[in-house]
């Protein structure tokens, strides 16, 4: 049974409210998980667990958080993601809007970019909506 975008958003929103203790009106599609909702790396495990349960999917860690790209000297130079690194991130994360990150691709800012909308898009690819 395919879920509508709205249903996916509602379940993602619920998981985030649960995991982060935020209010539903804070969880908009545009909200960033780290910057706006205050998610920390430990929270991501909880978020992933809740999403896996809610949608009955498996979320491999490297799909949501490509640490191996961000820590690879082939893709990062002086704390900044190179053009090759950017291409690899886009290949790996077609569901994420990386246009803002591309303007100033500092590794330390990467986590601030994922939005609730990106998360919804990701889930959509997994549930085949």
Buried (B, 14 or more C-beta within 10 A) or exposed (E): EEBEBEBBBBBBBBBBBEBBEBEEEBBBBEBBBBBBBEBEEEBBEBBBEBBBEBBEBEBEEEBBBBEEBBEBEEBBEEEEBBEBBBEBBEEBBEBBBBEEBBEEBEBEBBBBBBBBBBBBBBBBEBBEB
